[in-house]
Amino acid sequence: MIAKNILDRLSQKLGKENVVTEKEDLLVLGYDATPGLYHAPDIVVYPTSTEAVQSAVQIAREERLPITPRGSGSGLSGGSIPATGGMVLCLNRMNKILEIDEENLTVTAQAGVITLDLANAVLKKGLFYPPDPASQKISTIGGNVMEDAGGLRCLKYGVTGDYVMALKCVLPDGNVITTGGKSVKDVAGYSFKDLLISSEGTLAIITEVTFRLIPPPQTKQTMLAYFDAIETAGKAVSEIIAAKIIPSTMEIMDKTTINCVEDYVKIGLPRETAALLLIEVDGHPAVVKEDIAGVEKILKQVKATEIHIAANEEEALGLATARRMALSAMARVSPSTLMEDATVPRSYMAQTFAEIERLAKKYDLIVGTFGHAGDGNLHPTVLCDERDADQMKRAHAFFDDLYTKVLEWGGTVSGEHGIGIAKRDYLARQVGPGGVAVMKRIKKAFDPDGILNPGKIFFDDQES
């Protein structure tokens, strides 16, 4: 229960319409897209400006009220769940694109702008924002930065953090800082900008972001390749990269995923195929023609069972949309979907698929795997029911064994989803006690009172 004096102060500073305490309205703010995790907040505030965020933080600090920053709640590791209750500070109403600077090739927007809205707005000006997480229709740019979100175009264009030029943030003590700017080069002092990217709302609350933009590719070509063995698909990925061809997109889906997607969107995917690769090449027309021919040659050499080149842009968009719907498609056939984002060096792709198949049999689970094959970033997804305690125990054991191998192969426990609550154990295994200790010292320096998104990334001392 939030004391009346706190409610009154927040209502006065942010407006009564931006302060929510009704239990029914709070329920949905206790979840993100991670199954099995739920913690209800005590209050939700919807600031509409940096100054409003600052006021909310100052009040929360004085009252020792935990603060959990949140966007659309599309995260997959529990990062925006209020683990200790307190205040959820939801930035969705800070949704203005403030400037598109065509001279400096930048865009500046508030943290609550939807990713696809930003991309479409700059495209109308003849500019290109490449990061494209699968959740781009609902995810916010602030959340993208906080998780350093990836997407289908990562292979060629990189992740969200590669495009961040400046951040405006509110610190846990209520102070506002701006780090970075529109200058292409900037090595003045510590790079706070890079420290804050992927910090999952534990060090500061981002209120505005400036991204760099690039010219859009002149043309693109999309193809699908089918394989009778998933190891062959993995070999094709390695061969394409080794040939120094860098597609903008190289996505993979296994048989389970293919069938779930086909049930959902019905675009004619072959149900008996073991795996498919969705490959897109973009750039100058001459380069695209040369690269697509090179890719086709490699696919034939590794004996892909079928190669299909999209006839037009509409068909290409349909294929990419089908891939983006992979998780949604699997969610339709199972009460819960437990998805991870194990990432390995690309040379270990085939071994990773083999290990997923072995562990699925070991733990008697249905697992669909899809992901960014060109990055080595895979999303093995257990189709399960979180109400079945034994099944969930087996699902977590599956991932525990998988991550043991991933780390052994020099991989990482998260390529784009972040650590949040769900992966704290895995992170500790990856970086070791020394790495965790350094992270805790950084957290303490930014947030000595421990009020900003507590319980995320690593265990608090009292939990250890």
C-alpha positions, 0 to 999 in steps of 0.5 A, a space after each residue: 500500500 502506497 502512503 497517501 502523501 506519496 500519491 499526492 506528491 506524485 499526482 501533483 508532479 506528474 498529473 493524477 491521470 499519470 499515476 495508477 494504483 488500482 489493483 486490476 490495472 497493476 496486474 498487467 505491469 507485473 509481467 513481461 514476455 518471460 513465462 513463470 515470472 511475476 511480481 506486482 508493483 505497488 504503483 505505476 507512473 507514466 511520465 511524459 517528460 524528462 522533468 517528470 521522470 526526474 520528479 518521480 525518481 526524486 520522490 521514490 528516492 526520498 521514500 526508499 521506493 524501488 523503481 523499475 523502468 519499463 517500456 512495452 514489456 516485450 522483454 524475455 528475461 524479466 528485466 522490466 518486472 518489479 522484482 521487489 514491488 515498488 514503483 513501475 516507471 512506464 515510459 510509453 507516453 514519452 513517444 515523440 520523435 523530437 528531430 530528424 536531422 538530415 544534415 547530420 544523419 541522426 534522429 532524436 526521440 523520446 524513449 517510449 517511441 515504438 521501434 517500427 514507428 521510428 524506422 518508418 519516420 526516418 525512411 520517409 526522409 530517405 534514411 535508414 535505421 537498421 536495427 529490427 528486433 522481432 518485437 519492433 511493432 511493439 517494443 520501444 527504443 528505450 527498451 531496445 537500448 537497455 537490452 541492446 536489442 538485435 534483430 534479423 539484420 544484425 549480421 550486416 548492420 549490427 545491433 541497437 548499440 551500434 547506432 546510439 550516439 547520445 543518451 539523456 538519462 535520469 540518474 538514481 539520485 535525480 540528476 539528469 545527464 546527457 552523454 554523447 552527441 552528434 559528433 562522429 568522434 567523441 573520446 572525451 572522458 569515460 564513455 558513459 553512453 556505452 556503459 549504459 547500453 545493455 545496463 537493463 535499467 539498473 544504472 539510469 533511466 533513459 528518457 531520450 536517444 539520438 541514433 545515427 542513420 545511414 542511407 537505405 540500400 538501393 535494392 535487395 534480394 531474398 531467398 529461401 533454402 530448404 535442407 534435409 538435415 539441420 547440420 547441412 543448413 549450419 554448414 551452408 551458413 559457415 560456407 557463405 561467411 567463409 566466402 566473404 559474403 555478408 547477407 543483411 539477413 540469414 535466419 534459420 528455422 528447424 522443422 518444429 518451428 517451420 510447422 508452427 509457422 506454416 500452421 499460423 501464416 500458411 505461406 506454403 512452407 514444406 512441412 517435411 523439410 528439416 530446416 530452412 534458411 531465409 537469406 537476404 542480400 542488399 546494397 548496390 544492384 551489381 553487388 546484390 546480383 553477384 552475392 545472390 549468385 554466390 550464395 546460390 552456388 554455395 547452397 547447391 554445393 552443400 546440397 540444399 534440397 530446394 532454393 527459392 528466390 522471392 519474385 518480388 518485394 511483396 513475397 520477400 516481405 511475406 517471408 521475413 514476416 513469417 520468420 518474425 512470427 516464429 515465437 507467436 506461432 509456437 505460442 499458439 500451440 503451447 500454453 507456455 514458451 520458454 525461449 533462450 538466446 544461446 549464442 556461439 561462434 558460428 563455427 559451432 552452429 552444427 554442434 549446437 543444433 546437435 546438442 539441442 536435439 540430444 538434450 530435447 530427447 534426454 529431457 523428453 521435451 518438444 523444442 523448436 529452434 530458430 534464430 539469427 544463423 549468421 550471428 550464431 545467435 539461436 533461440 531454442 524454445 521449449 514448448 511447455 506448460 508452466 503449470 506443469 512443475 515437472 515439465 518446467 523442471 526438465 525445461 530448466 535442466 535442458 537449458 542448464 545443460 545447453 549453456 554448459 556446452 555454449 560456455 565451453 565453446 566460447 559462447 555467451 548466455 545472452 546475445 540480445 535478450 539480456 540477463 534480467 531475473 531469468 539468467 542471473 545464474 548463467 551470467 555468474 557462470 560466464 563472467 565468474 565471481 570477479 566479473 560479478 564483483 566489478 559489476 556490483 561496484 559499478 552498480 553501487 557507484 551509480 545507485 548507492 541506495 540500490 533503488 533502481 531496478 533491484 534484483 536484476 543482472 546479478 543477485 543482490 547481496 542479501 540473495 547471494 
